[in-house]
């Protein structure tokens, strides 16, 4: 097969998944946070990793931020994917291209 996406890099990155993690102030809250964010639209791949919760998300993060505000959070990281991961996300169908494709 052959895939070509014609779009701005910024647009591809905006549609791709981001990686994030949350470290609650109280480590015993990690399981509750994982369970809660698993139900947020656009959130996937939720795992408890030691005292933190890791996840992937796509789209607006307002719902995620509002939910996390219910917990005491020591650290929140949310990083856009790099261009290579954005390409694989489009290729694998995780981020459907909206602009010109061939």
VEXFILUM-913597 format. One record per atom (N, C-alpha, C): residue in one letter; atom name; x, y, z. Coordinates in nm, 3 decimals, padded with zeros to 5 digits. Layout:
<atom 'A', 'CA', <X, Y, Z>> ...
This chain:
<atom 'X', 'N', <00.082, -00.118, 00.000>> <atom 'X', 'CA', <00.000, 00.000, 00.000>> <atom 'X', 'C', <00.086, 00.124, 00.000>> <atom 'X', 'N', <00.019, 00.234, -00.024>> <atom 'X', 'CA', <00.086, 00.363, -00.033>> <atom 'X', 'C', <00.000, 00.466, 00.040>> <atom 'X', 'N', <00.064, 00.548, 00.119>> <atom 'X', 'CA', <-00.007, 00.651, 00.194>> <atom 'X', 'C', <00.069, 00.781, 00.183>> <atom 'X', 'N', <-00.002, 00.885, 00.149>> <atom 'X', 'CA', <00.058, 01.018, 00.148>> <atom 'X', 'C', <-00.042, 01.113, 00.212>> <atom 'X', 'N', <00.005, 01.191, 00.306>> <atom 'X', 'CA', <-00.080, 01.291, 00.371>> <atom 'X', 'C', <-00.022, 01.427, 00.340>> <atom 'X', 'N', <-00.106, 01.514, 00.289>> <atom 'X', 'CA', <-00.062, 01.649, 00.258>> <atom 'X', 'C', <-00.129, 01.741, 00.358>> <atom 'X', 'N', <-00.049, 01.793, 00.450>> <atom 'X', 'CA', <-00.104, 01.882, 00.552>> <atom 'X', 'C', <00.013, 01.952, 00.620>> <atom 'X', 'N', <-00.018, 02.051, 00.700>> <atom 'X', 'CA', <00.084, 02.120, 00.777>> <atom 'X', 'C', <00.128, 02.031, 00.893>> <atom 'X', 'N', <00.254, 02.039, 00.928>> <atom 'X', 'CA', <00.306, 01.960, 01.040>> <atom 'X', 'C', <00.228, 01.989, 01.167>> <atom 'X', 'N', <00.198, 02.115, 01.192>> <atom 'X', 'CA', <00.123, 02.152, 01.313>> <atom 'X', 'C', <-00.013, 02.085, 01.317>> <atom 'X', 'N', <-00.079, 02.072, 01.203>> <atom 'X', 'CA', <-00.210, 02.008, 01.198>> <atom 'X', 'C', <-00.197, 01.859, 01.226>> <atom 'X', 'N', <-00.096, 01.795, 01.168>> <atom 'X', 'CA', <-00.075, 01.652, 01.196>> <atom 'X', 'C', <-00.048, 01.628, 01.344>> <atom 'X', 'N', <00.034, 01.712, 01.404>> <atom 'X', 'CA', <00.065, 01.696, 01.545>> <atom 'X', 'C', <-00.058, 01.720, 01.632>> <atom 'X', 'N', <-00.142, 01.815, 01.595>> <atom 'X', 'CA', <-00.261, 01.845, 01.674>> <atom 'X', 'C', <-00.360, 01.729, 01.673>> <atom 'X', 'N', <-00.365, 01.655, 01.563>> <atom 'X', 'CA', <-00.458, 01.542, 01.553>> <atom 'X', 'C', <-00.402, 01.413, 01.610>> <atom 'X', 'N', <-00.275, 01.409, 01.640>> <atom 'X', 'CA', <-00.213, 01.286, 01.690>> <atom 'X', 'C', <-00.233, 01.274, 01.841>> <atom 'X', 'N', <-00.206, 01.155, 01.890>> <atom 'X', 'CA', <-00.218, 01.132, 02.034>> <atom 'X', 'C', <-00.104, 01.198, 02.110>> <atom 'X', 'N', <-00.136, 01.241, 02.230>> <atom 'X', 'CA', <-00.035, 01.294, 02.322>> <atom 'X', 'C', <-00.014, 01.191, 02.432>> <atom 'X', 'N', <00.101, 01.195, 02.493>> <atom 'X', 'CA', <00.130, 01.108, 02.606>> <atom 'X', 'C', <00.127, 01.192, 02.733>> <atom 'X', 'N', <00.078, 01.133, 02.839>> <atom 'X', 'CA', <00.072, 01.207, 02.965>> <atom 'X', 'C', <00.093, 01.118, 03.084>> <atom 'X', 'N', <00.115, 01.184, 03.196>> <atom 'X', 'CA', <00.124, 01.113, 03.324>> <atom 'X', 'C', <00.078, 01.205, 03.435>> <atom 'X', 'N', <00.026, 01.144, 03.538>> <atom 'X', 'CA', <-00.021, 01.216, 03.657>> <atom 'X', 'C', <00.041, 01.149, 03.778>> <atom 'X', 'N', <00.100, 01.229, 03.865>> <atom 'X', 'CA', <00.150, 01.178, 03.992>> <atom 'X', 'C', <00.070, 01.245, 04.103>> <atom 'X', 'N', <-00.017, 01.170, 04.169>> <atom 'X', 'CA', <-00.096, 01.229, 04.277>> <atom 'X', 'C', <-00.011, 01.258, 04.399>> <atom 'X', 'N', <-00.052, 01.356, 04.477>> <atom 'X', 'CA', <00.017, 01.388, 04.601>> <atom 'X', 'C', <00.015, 01.266, 04.694>> <atom 'X', 'N', <-00.099, 01.199, 04.700>> <atom 'X', 'CA', <-00.113, 01.076, 04.779>> <atom 'X', 'C', <-00.106, 00.958, 04.683>> <atom 'X', 'N', <00.002, 00.879, 04.686>> <atom 'X', 'CA', <00.017, 00.768, 04.591>> <atom 'X', 'C', <-00.099, 00.669, 04.593>> <atom 'X', 'N', <-00.172, 00.662, 04.703>> <atom 'X', 'CA', <-00.285, 00.569, 04.709>> <atom 'X', 'C', <-00.401, 00.613, 04.618>> <atom 'X', 'N', <-00.396, 00.737, 04.567>> <atom 'X', 'CA', <-00.499, 00.786, 04.475>> <atom 'X', 'C', <-00.475, 00.742, 04.330>> <atom 'X', 'N', <-00.360, 00.682, 04.301>> <atom 'X', 'CA', <-00.327, 00.647, 04.163>> <atom 'X', 'C', <-00.431, 00.557, 04.099>> <atom 'X', 'N', <-00.477, 00.454, 04.169>> <atom 'X', 'CA', <-00.576, 00.362, 04.112>> <atom 'X', 'C', <-00.708, 00.433, 04.085>> <atom 'X', 'N', <-00.749, 00.520, 04.176>> <atom 'X', 'CA', <-00.875, 00.594, 04.157>> <atom 'X', 'C', <-00.865, 00.690, 04.040>> <atom 'X', 'N', <-00.751, 00.753, 04.025>> <atom 'X', 'CA', <-00.730, 00.844, 03.911>> <atom 'X', 'C', <-00.732, 00.765, 03.781>> <atom 'X', 'N', <-00.664, 00.650, 03.779>> <atom 'X', 'CA', <-00.662, 00.568, 03.657>> <atom 'X', 'C', <-00.803, 00.526, 03.617>> <atom 'X', 'N', <-00.881, 00.483, 03.714>> <atom 'X', 'CA', <-01.018, 00.441, 03.685>> <atom 'X', 'C', <-01.101, 00.559, 03.635>> <atom 'X', 'N', <-01.085, 00.674, 03.696>> <atom 'X', 'CA', <-01.163, 00.792, 03.658>> <atom 'X', 'C', <-01.126, 00.842, 03.518>> <atom 'X', 'N', <-00.998, 00.853, 03.488>> <atom 'X', 'CA', <-00.961, 00.909, 03.357>> <atom 'X', 'C', <-00.985, 00.811, 03.243>> <atom 'X', 'N', <-00.994, 00.682, 03.274>> <atom 'X', 'CA', <-01.022, 00.583, 03.170>> <atom 'X', 'C', <-01.158, 00.609, 03.104>> <atom 'X', 'N', <-01.247, 00.676, 03.175>> <atom 'X', 'CA', <-01.379, 00.706, 03.122>> <atom 'X', 'C', <-01.390, 00.839, 03.050>> <atom 'X', 'N', <-01.281, 00.913, 03.041>> <atom 'X', 'CA', <-01.283, 01.045, 02.976>> <atom 'X', 'C', <-01.269, 01.027, 02.825>> <atom 'X', 'N', <-01.352, 01.096, 02.750>> <atom 'X', 'CA', <-01.347, 01.088, 02.604>> <atom 'X', 'C', <-01.208, 01.126, 02.553>> <atom 'X', 'N', <-01.153, 01.043, 02.464>> <atom 'X', 'CA', <-01.023, 01.070, 02.405>> <atom 'X', 'C', <-00.906, 01.013, 02.481>> <atom 'X', 'N', <-00.928, 00.959, 02.601>> <atom 'X', 'CA', <-00.821, 00.903, 02.682>> <atom 'X', 'C', <-00.813, 00.752, 02.659>> <atom 'X', 'N', <-00.691, 00.701, 02.642>> <atom 'X', 'CA', <-00.671, 00.558, 02.621>> <atom 'X', 'C', <-00.540, 00.515, 02.686>> <atom 'X', 'N', <-00.514, 00.385, 02.681>> <atom 'X', 'CA', <-00.387, 00.328, 02.730>> <atom 'X', 'C', <-00.354, 00.371, 02.872>> <atom 'X', 'N', <-00.453, 00.367, 02.960>> <atom 'X', 'CA', <-00.434, 00.409, 03.100>> <atom 'X', 'C', <-00.368, 00.296, 03.179>> <atom 'X', 'N', <-00.260, 00.329, 03.249>> <atom 'X', 'CA', <-00.189, 00.231, 03.332>> <atom 'X', 'C', <-00.137, 00.297, 03.458>> <atom 'X', 'N', <-00.140, 00.222, 03.567>> <atom 'X', 'CA', <-00.075, 00.266, 03.690>> <atom 'X', 'C', <00.068, 00.218, 03.682>> <atom 'X', 'N', <00.161, 00.310, 03.695>> <atom 'X', 'CA', <00.305, 00.279, 03.688>> <atom 'X', 'C', <00.370, 00.331, 03.816>> <atom 'X', 'N', <00.381, 00.247, 03.914>> <atom 'X', 'CA', <00.436, 00.289, 04.043>> <atom 'X', 'C', <00.339, 00.385, 04.111>> <atom 'X', 'N', <00.387, 00.506, 04.139>> <atom 'X', 'CA', <00.303, 00.606, 04.205>> <atom 'X', 'C', <00.234, 00.699, 04.106>> <atom 'X', 'N', <00.252, 00.674, 03.976>> <atom 'X', 'CA', <00.195, 00.761, 03.872>> <atom 'X', 'C', <00.097, 00.684, 03.785>> <atom 'X', 'N', <00.022, 00.759, 03.708>> <atom 'X', 'CA', <-00.070, 00.703, 03.610>> <atom 'X', 'C', <-00.025, 00.756, 03.474>> <atom 'X', 'N', <-00.004, 00.665, 03.380>> <atom 'X', 'CA', <00.032, 00.706, 03.245>> <atom 'X', 'C', <-00.088, 00.684, 03.154>> <atom 'X', 'N', <-00.094, 00.762, 03.046>> <atom 'X', 'CA', <-00.208, 00.753, 02.954>> <atom 'X', 'C', <-00.173, 00.817, 02.822>> <atom 'X', 'N', <-00.259, 00.794, 02.725>> <atom 'X', 'CA', <-00.251, 00.864, 02.597>> <atom 'X', 'C', <-00.384, 00.938, 02.581>> <atom 'X', 'N', <-00.382, 01.048, 02.510>> <atom 'X', 'CA', <-00.507, 01.120, 02.487>> <atom 'X', 'C', <-00.503, 01.188, 02.351>> <atom 'X', 'N', <-00.620, 01.210, 02.298>> <atom 'X', 'CA', <-00.634, 01.273, 02.167>> <atom 'X', 'C', <-00.753, 01.366, 02.174>> <atom 'X', 'N', <-00.740, 01.483, 02.113>> <atom 'X', 'CA', <-00.848, 01.580, 02.113>> <atom 'X', 'C', <-00.839, 01.675, 02.231>> <atom 'X', 'N', <-00.948, 01.746, 02.256>> <atom 'X', 'CA', <-00.949, 01.843, 02.366>> <atom 'X', 'C', <-00.924, 01.776, 02.502>> <atom 'X', 'N', <-00.854, 01.846, 02.589>> <atom 'X', 'CA', <-00.821, 01.790, 02.721>> <atom 'X', 'C', <-00.900, 01.855, 02.834>> <atom 'X', 'N', <-00.999, 01.936, 02.800>> <atom 'X', 'CA', <-01.076, 02.005, 02.905>> <atom 'X', 'C', <-01.139, 01.907, 03.004>> <atom 'X', 'N', <-01.200, 01.800, 02.954>> <atom 'X', 'CA', <-01.263, 01.701, 03.043>> <atom 'X', 'C', <-01.163, 01.635, 03.135>> <atom 'X', 'N', <-01.046, 01.605, 03.082>> <atom 'X', 'CA', <-00.940, 01.543, 03.161>> <atom 'X', 'C', <-00.894, 01.638, 03.272>> <atom 'X', 'N', <-00.871, 01.763, 03.237>> <atom 'X', 'CA', <-00.824, 01.861, 03.336>> <atom 'X', 'C', <-00.929, 01.883, 03.445>> <atom 'X', 'N', <-01.056, 01.893, 03.406>> <atom 'X', 'CA', <-01.162, 01.912, 03.505>> <atom 'X', 'C', <-01.170, 01.793, 03.600>> <atom 'X', 'N', <-01.155, 01.672, 03.547>> <atom 'X', 'CA', <-01.160, 01.554, 03.632>> <atom 'X', 'C', <-01.041, 01.552, 03.728>> <atom 'X', 'N', <-00.923, 01.582, 03.677>> <atom 'X', 'CA', <-00.804, 01.580, 03.763>> <atom 'X', 'C', <-00.809, 01.686, 03.872>> <atom 'X', 'N', <-00.886, 01.791, 03.852>> <atom 'X', 'CA', <-00.898, 01.897, 03.953>> <atom 'X', 'C', <-00.963, 01.845, 04.082>> <atom 'X', 'N', <-01.029, 01.730, 04.074>> <atom 'X', 'CA', <-01.091, 01.670, 04.193>> <atom 'X', 'C', <-00.988, 01.603, 04.284>> <atom 'X', 'N', <-00.868, 01.584, 04.235>> <atom 'X', 'CA', <-00.762, 01.515, 04.309>> <atom 'X', 'C', <-00.651, 01.614, 04.343>> <atom 'X', 'N', <-00.574, 01.581, 04.446>> <atom 'X', 'CA', <-00.452, 01.656, 04.475>> <atom 'X', 'C', <-00.342, 01.598, 04.387>> <atom 'X', 'N', <-00.295, 01.678, 04.292>> <atom 'X', 'CA', <-00.197, 01.631, 04.195>> <atom 'X', 'C', <-00.064, 01.699, 04.220>> <atom 'X', 'N', <00.040, 01.619, 04.233>> <atom 'X', 'CA', <00.175, 01.670, 04.253>> <atom 'X', 'C', <00.239, 01.709, 04.120>> <atom 'X', 'N', <00.215, 01.629, 04.014>> <atom 'X', 'CA', <00.277, 01.655, 03.886>> <atom 'X', 'C', <00.188, 01.604, 03.773>> <atom 'X', 'N', <00.170, 01.686, 03.672>> <atom 'X', 'CA', <00.096, 01.649, 03.551>> <atom 'X', 'C', <00.185, 01.680, 03.431>> <atom 'X', 'N', <00.206, 01.582, 03.346>> <atom 'X', 'CA', <00.280, 01.607, 03.222>> <atom 'X', 'C', <00.190, 01.567, 03.106>> <atom 'X', 'N', <00.196, 01.644, 03.002>> <atom 'X', 'CA', <00.119, 01.618, 02.881>> <atom 'X', 'C', <00.203, 01.666, 02.765>> <atom 'X', 'N', <00.250, 01.574, 02.683>> <atom 'X', 'CA', <00.343, 01.608, 02.575>> <atom 'X', 'C', <00.285, 01.571, 02.440>> <atom 'X', 'N', <00.297, 01.664, 02.346>> <atom 'X', 'CA', <00.261, 01.632, 02.209>> <atom 'X', 'C', <00.358, 01.528, 02.158>> <atom 'X', 'N', <00.309, 01.446, 02.072>> <atom 'X', 'CA', <00.393, 01.344, 02.011>> <atom 'X', 'C', <00.493, 01.408, 01.916>> <atom 'X', 'N', <00.597, 01.335, 01.881>> <atom 'X', 'CA', <00.690, 01.386, 01.782>> <atom 'X', 'C', <00.636, 01.356, 01.642>> <atom 'X', 'N', <00.698, 01.410, 01.542>> <atom 'X', 'CA', <00.648, 01.397, 01.405>> <atom 'X', 'C', <00.644, 01.250, 01.360>> <atom 'X', 'N', <00.742, 01.172, 01.399>> <atom 'X', 'CA', <00.743, 01.030, 01.361>> <atom 'X', 'C', <00.622, 00.956, 01.418>> <atom 'X', 'N', <00.593, 00.979, 01.548>> <atom 'X', 'CA', <00.476, 00.916, 01.608>> <atom 'X', 'C', <00.347, 00.965, 01.545>> <atom 'X', 'N', <00.343, 01.093, 01.507>> <atom 'X', 'CA', <00.225, 01.147, 01.440>> <atom 'X', 'C', <00.203, 01.076, 01.307>> <atom 'X', 'N', <00.310, 01.051, 01.233>> <atom 'X', 'CA', <00.298, 00.980, 01.106>> <atom 'X', 'C', <00.241, 00.840, 01.130>> <atom 'X', 'N', <00.297, 00.767, 01.228>> <atom 'X', 'CA', <00.248, 00.632, 01.254>> <atom 'X', 'C', <00.104, 00.634, 01.304>> <atom 'X', 'N', <00.066, 00.736, 01.377>> <atom 'X', 'CA', <-00.071, 00.750, 01.423>> <atom 'X', 'C', <-00.166, 00.763, 01.305>> <atom 'X', 'N', <-00.130, 00.844, 01.207>> <atom 'X', 'CA', <-00.212, 00.858, 01.085>> <atom 'X', 'C', <-00.212, 00.728, 01.008>> <atom 'X', 'N', <-00.094, 00.668, 00.991>> <atom 'X', 'CA', <-00.082, 00.544, 00.915>> <atom 'X', 'C', <-00.164, 00.431, 00.976>> <atom 'X', 'N', <-00.169, 00.425, 01.109>> <atom 'X', 'CA', <-00.241, 00.318, 01.177>> <atom 'X', 'C', <-00.388, 00.349, 01.197>> <atom 'X', 'N', <-00.431, 00.467, 01.153>> <atom 'X', 'CA', <-00.572, 00.503, 01.166>> <atom 'X', 'C', <-00.610, 00.562, 01.299>> <atom 'X', 'N', <-00.513, 00.591, 01.386>> <atom 'X', 'CA', <-00.543, 00.651, 01.516>> <atom 'X', 'C', <-00.585, 00.797, 01.503>> <atom 'X', 'N', <-00.537, 00.863, 01.398>> <atom 'X', 'CA', <-00.570, 01.004, 01.375>> <atom 'X', 'C', <-00.606, 01.016, 01.229>> <atom 'X', 'N', <-00.731, 01.006, 01.200>> <atom 'X', 'CA', <-00.776, 01.008, 01.061>> <atom 'X', 'C', <-00.744, 01.140, 00.996>> <atom 'X', 'N', <-00.679, 01.140, 00.881>> <atom 'X', 'CA', <-00.646, 01.265, 00.814>> <atom 'X', 'C', <-00.771, 01.333, 00.762>> <atom 'X', 'N', <-00.775, 01.464, 00.778>> <atom 'X', 'CA', <-00.890, 01.540, 00.732>> <atom 'X', 'C', <-00.857, 01.619, 00.607>> <atom 'X', 'N', <-00.731, 01.637, 00.579>> <atom 'X', 'CA', <-00.691, 01.714, 00.461>> <atom 'X', 'C', <-00.662, 01.618, 00.348>> <atom 'X', 'N', <-00.594, 01.670, 00.245>> <atom 'X', 'CA', <-00.569, 01.590, 00.126>> <atom 'X', 'C', <-00.491, 01.463, 00.153>> <atom 'X', 'N', <-00.541, 01.351, 00.104>> <atom 'X', 'CA', <-00.471, 01.223, 00.113>> <atom 'X', 'C', <-00.467, 01.161, -00.025>> <atom 'X', 'N', <-00.369, 01.076, -00.046>> <atom 'X', 'CA', <-00.360, 01.006, -00.174>> <atom 'X', 'C', <-00.314, 00.864, -00.151>> 
